[in-house]
Amino acid sequence: MGGAELIGKEEKEAVSEVIERGVLFRYGFNEKRKNIFRVLEFEAKFNQYMGCAYSLGVASGSAALRVALAALNLKRGDEVITQSFTFVATIEAILEAGGVPILTEVDKSLNMDPRDLEAKITEKTRVIIPVHMLGVPARMDEIMAIARKRNIPVLEDSCQACGSSYRGKKTGTMGDMGTYSFDYVKTLTTGEGGMVVTNDKKLYDLACYYHDHGHEHNPELPRGEDSHSITGFNYRMNEIQGAMGIVQLERLDFVLTEHRKHKTRIKKAIAEIPGIEFRDLPDPDGDGGDTLAFFLGDAGTARAFNAFLAREKVDTKILPSAMNWHFVGNWNHIIQYCPPYRVDAWPQSEALLKRAIALPISVRMSDEHISRVIEGVRRVAKEVL
């Protein structure tokens, strides 16, 4: 659960302070709010933490993707390449922007397969969206090399990997733009909320305009007379979310440290089990640590393994418990928008995902809980493998 496990007195005080001032809107009302702007402060602190130039707080991770695509000037009919294993919001944002989702296979990292990415680029490709799934960074060196060779912008979906890194750089900061989610189950939570980051001032300005109905935030004009040059929508973050974000950001490194510590302990304890193959980690040091994923020999074995885990009261995370929302092969409601319009068009991904199990790692895992997971997996392995 990440940041949600740590919600307490500090968040309550930060939220109460905003409510007492009576201004929940991120813009204006300077005198009433005593020139205190919590979203602006959160954005500045986020810049510092991530090592980027510009951050823009928005209403959700889904909103962050939509705003970033608007800033990248995606046009109706443009192709956007992302991956077949992701949360459905990645695809929804592309569709909302009028784009055509082109989905790659994933490899054993459970992230974008760079070989398939290169094969699926066409003259219509306008944006590439690698997704850092379940806290693990994608193969960004290879992806960025392919994108730069073709001069295609990269938008990183780091909604499941806030705080993760790849070779010393935070996920979300290596492409032209990056996005994060702060919903309830993320490493940093504001209940809902998200962030768009970039090092490009023009892209930041366009994102900022778009997320606030096209307002250009001209300091020389009152808001009611503000200038405008593009259309937009309301994807703003509010001051309550900003106040919570400031508190939660202070704890993010602690969350990551605890996740990694608990994951390492469980992984080491089950590594000796024959028949378990761990997920590839493109940068083991940059793994956010909130999920331990492994593969079994085939789909039937994975189904049996999962059923026995449930009997042992050992939870799973996404794989296989929420695959209905995370793999295009299950999206009958959306497949008509995703060429080649067949749910069986990603056989490599489907084969990997159907034999995968993912265990959730939490911040406050007691020794008893960790031991129960380890012993549960060992007992299931004896039954199934």
DAFENLIN-V113533 format. One record per residue. RES is the residue in one letter. NEAR is the number of other ideal C-beta (glycine too) atoms within 8 Angstrom. Layout:
res=RES near=NEAR
res=RES near=NEAR
//
This chain:
res=M near=8
res=G near=14
res=G near=15
res=A near=9
res=E near=9
res=L near=10
res=I near=7
res=G near=6
res=K near=5
res=E near=7
res=E near=12
res=K near=8
res=E near=8
res=A near=13
res=V near=11
res=S near=8
res=E near=9
res=V near=13
res=I near=9
res=E near=6
res=R near=10
res=G near=7
res=V near=9
res=L near=8
res=F near=9
res=R near=11
res=Y near=8
res=G near=5
res=F near=8
res=N near=6
res=E near=5
res=K near=8
res=R near=11
res=K near=6
res=N near=5
res=I near=6
res=F near=10
res=R near=13
res=V near=14
res=L near=9
res=E near=10
res=F near=15
res=E near=13
res=A near=9
res=K near=10
res=F near=14
res=N near=13
res=Q near=7
res=Y near=9
res=M near=11
res=G near=8
res=C near=13
res=A near=8
res=Y near=12
res=S near=12
res=L near=13
res=G near=16
res=V near=15
res=A near=10
res=S near=12
res=G near=14
res=S near=11
res=A near=12
res=A near=16
res=L near=17
res=R near=13
res=V near=15
res=A near=14
res=L near=15
res=A near=13
res=A near=14
res=L near=13
res=N near=6
res=L near=13
res=K near=7
res=R near=5
res=G near=7
res=D near=13
res=E near=10
res=V near=17
res=I near=13
res=T near=17
res=Q near=16
res=S near=12
res=F near=13
res=T near=12
res=F near=9
res=V near=10
res=A near=10
res=T near=13
res=I near=16
res=E near=10
res=A near=12
res=I near=16
res=L near=11
res=E near=7
res=A near=11
res=G near=9
res=G near=15
res=V near=11
res=P near=11
res=I near=13
res=L near=11
res=T near=13
res=E near=10
res=V near=16
res=D near=13
res=K near=7
res=S near=12
res=L near=14
res=N near=17
res=M near=15
res=D near=12
res=P near=10
res=R near=7
res=D near=11
res=L near=14
res=E near=8
res=A near=6
res=K near=10
res=I near=10
res=T near=7
res=E near=3
res=K near=8
res=T near=15
res=R near=12
res=V near=15
res=I near=15
res=I near=15
res=P near=15
res=V near=16
res=H near=16
res=M near=13
res=L near=12
res=G near=14
res=V near=17
res=P near=14
res=A near=13
res=R near=11
res=M near=16
res=D near=8
res=E near=8
res=I near=15
res=M near=11
res=A near=8
res=I near=13
res=A near=13
res=R near=7
res=K near=6
res=R near=8
res=N near=5
res=I near=10
res=P near=11
res=V near=15
res=L near=16
res=E near=16
res=D near=14
res=S near=14
res=C near=16
res=Q near=12
res=A near=15
res=C near=15
res=G near=12
res=S near=16
res=S near=12
res=Y near=14
res=R near=8
res=G near=4
res=K near=10
res=K near=12
res=T near=17
res=G near=16
res=T near=13
res=M near=11
res=G near=14
res=D near=9
res=M near=17
res=G near=16
res=T near=18
res=Y near=15
res=S near=14
res=F near=18
res=D near=11
res=Y near=8
res=V near=7
res=K near=15
res=T near=14
res=L near=16
res=T near=16
res=T near=13
res=G near=9
res=E near=10
res=G near=17
res=G near=18
res=M near=14
res=V near=16
res=V near=16
res=T near=14
res=N near=6
res=D near=10
res=K near=7
res=K near=6
res=L near=13
res=Y near=13
res=D near=9
res=L near=12
res=A near=16
res=C near=10
res=Y near=15
res=Y near=15
res=H near=15
res=D near=13
res=H near=8
res=G near=11
res=H near=11
res=E near=10
res=H near=9
res=N near=7
res=P near=4
res=E near=3
res=L near=8
res=P near=5
res=R near=8
res=G near=4
res=E near=5
res=D near=11
res=S near=6
res=H near=9
res=S near=6
res=I near=8
res=T near=6
res=G near=12
res=F near=8
res=N near=8
res=Y near=12
res=R near=11
res=M near=13
res=N near=10
res=E near=13
res=I near=11
res=Q near=15
res=G near=19
res=A near=15
res=M near=15
res=G near=17
res=I near=13
res=V near=11
res=Q near=15
res=L near=12
res=E near=6
res=R near=11
res=L near=14
res=D near=7
res=F near=9
res=V near=15
res=L near=13
res=T near=8
res=E near=11
res=H near=17
res=R near=11
res=K near=9
res=H near=13
res=K near=14
res=T near=9
res=R near=9
res=I near=15
res=K near=10
res=K near=7
res=A near=8
res=I near=13
res=A near=8
res=E near=4
res=I near=10
res=P near=4
res=G near=9
res=I near=12
res=E near=6
res=F near=11
res=R near=11
res=D near=7
res=L near=9
res=P near=12
res=D near=10
res=P near=5
res=D near=5
res=G near=12
res=D near=13
res=G near=14
res=G near=13
res=D near=12
res=T near=14
res=L near=10
res=A near=13
res=F near=11
res=F near=14
res=L near=14
res=G near=7
res=D near=7
res=A near=8
res=G near=6
res=T near=13
res=A near=15
res=R near=9
res=A near=9
res=F near=14
res=N near=11
res=A near=8
res=F near=12
res=L near=14
res=A near=8
res=R near=6
res=E near=9
res=K near=7
res=V near=12
res=D near=8
res=T near=13
res=K near=11
res=I near=11
res=L near=11
res=P near=13
res=S near=8
res=A near=8
res=M near=11
res=N near=6
res=W near=7
res=H near=11
res=F near=12
res=V near=13
res=G near=10
res=N near=10
res=W near=12
res=N near=6
res=H near=4
res=I near=12
res=I near=11
res=Q near=5
res=Y near=8
res=C near=12
res=P near=5
res=P near=4
res=Y near=7
res=R near=6
res=V near=9
res=D near=7
res=A near=7
res=W near=11
res=P near=7
res=Q near=11
res=S near=14
res=E near=11
res=A near=9
res=L near=13
res=L near=14
res=K near=9
res=R near=12
res=A near=15
res=I near=14
res=A near=12
res=L near=14
res=P near=9
res=I near=12
res=S near=12
res=V near=11
res=R near=6
res=M near=9
res=S near=6
res=D near=5
res=E near=6
res=H near=9
res=I near=12
res=S near=8
res=R near=10
res=V near=11
res=I near=11
res=E near=8
res=G near=12
res=V near=14
res=R near=10
res=R near=10
res=V near=13
res=A near=13
res=K near=7
res=E near=6
res=V near=9
res=L near=11
//
